[in-house]
Amino acid sequence: MKKIFHLSTCDTCQRILKELEPPSNFILQDIKNETITPDQLESMAQLSGSYESLFSKRARLYKERNLKEQKLSEEDYKDLILEHYTFLKRPVVVIDNDIFVGNSKAVVAAAKAKINS
């Protein structure tokens, strides 16, 4: 599978998509318009090693709900991501058995290298 989970209203995601220049065989899923399914999230978690690694602690709701003060379990991270799309760290690039999560320069560079290999 070659898929990119992104948010079309996110300037950072748009900039990264332009930089990655994914070929036409990639599926782009706008997580605001097409919600993440439990199966998709499960697959991502298996590739990344945990639900926490997919969770954005920069999300506005994370601060609003004061989640930083709580001890969150893997199940909590899973439920929160499924509850609201902004809890997914974006973008998530899945290329077969490789996953690239987030927008750090190193992650984007690694994803770009994999796409172009």
N, C-alpha and C positions, 0 to 999 in steps of 0.2 A: 504494500500500500504506500502511496505517495500522497500525503495530505498535509495541509496547513490549516490549523485552527487559528482564526484571527478575529479581530473586531474591526469592522469596516469604518466605524466612527472614531477609531483611535489613530491619531497622527503617527505615533511611533510604529504601529503595525503597518500602516500604509508605506512609511519610509522603508521599513525592513523588507516588505514585499517587493518594492521597487529594486532594492539592492540585491535581493535573492534572485530575481528574474526567474521564477519557477517555470519549467517547460509546461506545455499544454497537457501532459499526462498527469499533472498534479491536480488534486481536488482541493479547492479553496472552500472552507466552511466558515461562514460568518456566524459566530456563536451567538450573536444577538438575534439573528433572524432564524437560525436553525440550531436549536438548543442541543447541547451535548447529551448523548444518551448514556445511560449507566454502563452499557457495554463498551462504548467508546472510551469512557473515563477509566474503566477497568483495564482496557488494553494499554492506555497511556501510563497508568500507574505501574503495570507490570514492566513496561519498558524503562520507566524512569526510576523504579525502585520504591516509590511511596506516593501517597496522595499529597503529603506535605510538600514534596518537591514540585508539585504542580500548582500549589496554592500561592496566591499573591497576597502578601502581607502589606502591599501598598494600596489595596482596594479601599475605596472610601468607606464602604460598609464595615470593613475590618476595624477601622477607627471609630466609626459611629456606634457600633455595637460593643465597643470596648473589649474586643476578643483577645487583645494582647494580654489582658489581665487573667484570662482563663487558660486552663491547661487543656489543650485540644488534642483529641485522639485522632488516629488515622480515619476512623469512621466519621468523626466530626468534620475533618477536612473534606472527605468524600461528599458528605451531605451538603456542606456549604457550597461546594463547587457546583453540585447538581441543582441547588436551590437558586443560585444567581450567577450568571455568566461572568460577572466582574471578578469573581474569586479565582478564576483560572489565570495563571501566569501566562502572559501572551507575548508573542505568538508561540504556538506549539507546532513544530515541524516534525512529521513522522515520515521516515523513509525506510520502508521495509522493517528491519529490526532495530533501527536507530531512532532516537528521539532527541530533539533539541528544544529546550524549554526556556523561554524568556527572551529578553532583549539585550543582554550584555554583549559587548563587542566580541568577546571570545566565542560565545554561543552562536552568534550570527555568522561569524567567520567560519566556524566549523560546519554549520549548516550549508553555507554557500559552497564550501569545498566539497562536501558530500554531494550536493546537487550537481556540481560541475564535474564530478569524477566519473 
